[in-house]
Amino acid sequence: MVGTGDIVAERTVHLTRESLVRYAGASGDFNPIHYRDDVAEKVGLPGVLAHGMLTMGLAVETVVPWIGDTGRIVEYGVRFTRPIVVDPEEGADVTVVARIGAIDEGIARLDLTVTHAETTVLGKAQVRVRLD
């Protein structure tokens, strides 16, 4: 039995520039801020950024082994708070921790803490899942 405050899943994902190019191909999002330093710099960004939807996807994927069936997800939402800059050589590590925030009538609210370089990158990241 799980209770409020319990950590149910956690992982760290290493992103590289290759990861971003692969995601661009899969998603069709070829905005050059996700793979070209010169364009990112020109528009005032600190560097090439990971796609927001990639970040959102890897965050929710963290809980899938715990819930077992993605059909149990009833709601998922986030607020984008900080970008993930992906260094051309070092890449970027993104850490996700899923903790039970509340349980009500068979629905668990999982609060996701998503960080990069000790900075929270997704705010109010919550997944609601059926427990039955």
FILUMVO-583930 format. One line per 4 residues: number of its first residue (from 1); their letters; for each residue y, z, x of N, C-alpha, C. Coordinates in steps of 0.02 Angstrom, whole numbers, m for minus. Layout:
REM residues N
NUM> A> Y:Z:X:Y:Z:X:Y:Z:X; ... $
REM end
This chain:
REM residues 132
1> MVGT> m59:0:42:0:0:0:62:0:44; 110:m39:25:172:m42:63:228:m7:24; 278:14:62:334:48:30:400:26:58; 453:47:25:520:30:46:531:52:119 $
5> GDIV> 559:7:158:573:21:228:519:m4:276; 460:m20:250:405:m43:293:420:m113:321; 407:m122:385:410:m189:415:344:m223:400; 348:m282:370:287:m318:351:274:m380:394 $
9> AERT> 325:m402:430:316:m461:473:372:m463:524; 357:m489:582:409:m501:632:383:m552:683; 430:m589:710:413:m637:763:476:m661:797; 466:m691:855:521:m724:892:501:m796:900 $
13> VHLT> 549:m840:885:538:m912:891:585:m938:946; 557:m976:991:597:m1006:1045:616:m1077:1024; 681:m1090:1018:706:m1156:1002:729:m1191:1066; 716:m1255:1070:740:m1296:1125:779:m1354:1096 $
17> RESL> 811:m1392:1139:844:m1452:1116:794:m1500:1085; 734:m1501:1112:681:m1544:1083:665:m1521:1012; 664:m1455:1000:652:m1429:933:704:m1457:884; 767:m1460:907:821:m1483:864:814:m1558:849 $
21> VRYA> 795:m1596:899:786:m1668:888:727:m1681:841; 673:m1643:849:616:m1650:804:635:m1632:733; 674:m1578:725:695:m1558:658:741:m1610:628; 785:m1638:669:829:m1691:643:788:m1749:616 $
25> GASG> 737:m1769:652:694:m1823:630:658:m1807:565; 635:m1745:559:599:m1725:498:645:m1718:438; 705:m1693:450:751:m1678:395:799:m1736:379; 809:m1780:428:858:m1833:419:929:m1811:434 $
29> DFNP> 937:m1750:460:1004:m1724:477:1019:m1740:550; 1051:m1797:560:1066:m1820:628:1138:m1807:648; 1168:m1755:621:1236:m1736:641:1234:m1722:716; 1276:m1756:756:1272:m1749:828:1290:m1679:855 $
33> IHYR> 1317:m1635:815:1329:m1566:840:1264:m1531:854; 1208:m1560:830:1143:m1529:841:1106:m1557:901; 1137:m1604:937:1102:m1630:997:1148:m1656:1051; 1214:m1660:1039:1259:m1686:1090:1313:m1635:1107 $
37> DDVA> 1313:m1613:1170:1363:m1564:1193:1434:m1591:1187; 1445:m1654:1203:1513:m1681:1201:1542:m1680:1131; 1501:m1695:1081:1525:m1695:1012:1537:m1623:989; 1492:m1578:1005:1501:m1508:986:1565:m1480:1016 $
41> EKVG> 1577:m1495:1079:1637:m1472:1113:1700:m1503:1082; 1697:m1566:1066:1754:m1602:1038:1777:m1572:971; 1730:m1546:932:1748:m1516:867:1758:m1440:872; 1760:m1414:934:1776:m1344:944:1719:m1295:940 $
45> LPGV> 1658:m1319:945:1600:m1275:943:1583:m1250:1014; 1550:m1193:1019:1532:m1167:1085:1475:m1204:1119; 1444:m1250:1084:1388:m1289:1111:1348:m1319:1054; 1293:m1350:1071:1248:m1379:1021:1218:m1324:979 $
49> LAHG> 1220:m1333:913:1197:m1282:867:1131:m1301:834; 1090:m1250:822:1030:m1260:782:1051:m1274:710; 1014:m1316:676:1026:m1330:605:1021:m1266:565; 1066:m1256:518:1062:m1198:474:998:m1195:434 $
53> MLTM> 978:m1253:408:917:m1254:368:854:m1243:410; 857:m1262:474:801:m1246:519:796:m1170:528; 853:m1138:539:854:m1066:546:828:m1032:483; 852:m1056:426:831:m1028:362:755:m1036:352 $
57> GLAV> 729:m1094:370:658:m1108:362:615:m1065:407; 634:m1059:471:592:m1018:516:595:m945:496; 650:m924:466:655:m854:445:605:m840:389; 605:m882:337:560:m869:281:487:m881:300 $
61> ETVV> 475:m927:345:406:m940:367:374:m878:399; 416:m834:425:391:m773:457:351:m730:408; 369:m731:344:334:m687:296:272:m719:265; 262:m784:277:206:m819:245:138:m788:262 $
65> PWIG> 123:m770:324:58:m738:336:49:m673:297; 103:m636:285:98:m574:249:87:m586:174; 123:m634:145:116:m645:73:55:m688:56; 33:m729:104:m28:m768:96:m21:m833:58 $
69> DTGR> 25:m836:11:32:m896:m31:107:m906:m45; 134:m962:m23:206:m974:m32:224:m979:m106; 175:m989:m149:188:m990:m221:209:m921:m248; 201:m870:m208:222:m802:m229:296:m790:m217 $
73> IVEY> 329:m836:m181:401:m829:m171:436:m848:m236; 477:m803:m262:512:m817:m324:587:m831:m312; 612:m810:m255:683:m822:m239:694:m812:m165; 739:m851:m138:757:m845:m66:829:m866:m58 $
77> GVRF> 867:m827:m22:936:m845:m9:961:m812:54; 1010:m843:85:1042:m816:145:1116:m833:144; 1152:m800:187:1221:m817:202:1224:m832:276; 1251:m889:294:1256:m907:365:1316:m871:395 $
81> TRPI> 1303:m829:446:1358:m788:473:1378:m808:544; 1330:m828:585:1344:m848:654:1299:m906:673; 1325:m953:713:1283:m1009:734:1236:m988:791; 1183:m1026:798:1137:m1017:854:1151:m1073:903 $
85> VVDP> 1179:m1056:960:1192:m1105:1013:1128:m1112:1053; 1105:m1175:1060:1043:m1188:1096:1060:m1218:1164; 1051:m1177:1215:1066:m1197:1284:1021:m1255:1305; 1048:m1304:1342:1007:m1362:1361:948:m1343:1406 $
89> EEGA> 954:m1290:1445:899:m1270:1490:861:m1209:1465; 897:m1159:1442:866:m1096:1421:841:m1096:1349; 868:m1141:1307:850:m1140:1237:882:m1081:1203; 850:m1055:1151:875:m998:1114:816:m963:1080 $
93> DVTV> 814:m897:1085:763:m858:1051:793:m829:987; 757:m839:933:777:m813:867:724:m763:845; 746:m702:830:700:m650:809:709:m635:735; 653:m630:701:654:m616:629:612:m554:616 $
97> VARI> 641:m506:579:605:m446:558:611:m443:482; 554:m437:448:552:m432:375:533:m361:356; 576:m331:317:566:m262:296:571:m258:219; 531:m217:189:534:m209:116:598:m170:99 $
101> GAID> 641:m203:61:704:m172:40:697:m136:m26; 655:m162:m70:644:m131:m135:582:m161:m167; 552:m122:m212:496:m146:m252:511:m127:m324; 508:m178:m368:523:m166:m438:480:m211:m482 $
105> EGIA> 439:m181:m524:398:m217:m572:357:m273:m540; 324:m258:m485:280:m306:m452:314:m358:m409; 380:m351:m400:418:m397:m357:445:m356:m299; 432:m380:m238:459:m348:m178:518:m389:m153 $
109> RLDL> 572:m355:m136:628:m388:m103:620:m375:m28; 610:m429:9:605:m424:82:672:m439:112; 698:m393:151:761:m403:186:745:m429:255; 771:m487:272:759:m518:337:817:m505:383 $
113> TVTH> 803:m480:442:853:m473:494:839:m529:544; 887:m575:551:878:m634:593:931:m631:647; 908:m626:710:955:m618:765:943:m667:821; 996:m681:857:995:m721:918:1043:m688:967 $
117> AETT> 1020:m675:1027:1061:m642:1078:1093:m578:1050; 1051:m539:1015:1071:m474:987:1126:m479:935; 1137:m538:907:1187:m549:855:1152:m573:792; 1170:m544:735:1142:m565:671:1169:m634:653 $
121> VLGK> 1124:m681:638:1146:m750:624:1139:m768:550; 1100:m731:512:1096:m741:441:1112:m675:407; 1159:m676:360:1176:m616:323:1144:m618:255; 1130:m559:228:1100:m552:162:1041:m599:152 $
125> AQVR> 1000:m604:203:940:m646:199:886:m606:162; 870:m629:102:822:m593:61:773:m641:28; 710:m619:26:656:m656:m6:627:m610:m59; 621:m635:m119:587:m597:m171:518:m628:m182 $
129> VRLD> 466:m585:m179:397:m609:m185:359:m567:m236; 315:m601:m272:269:m567:m318:215:m533:m277; 201:m471:m293:150:m434:m257:80:m441:m286; 74:m461:m349:8:m466:m380:m27:m530:m365 $
REM end
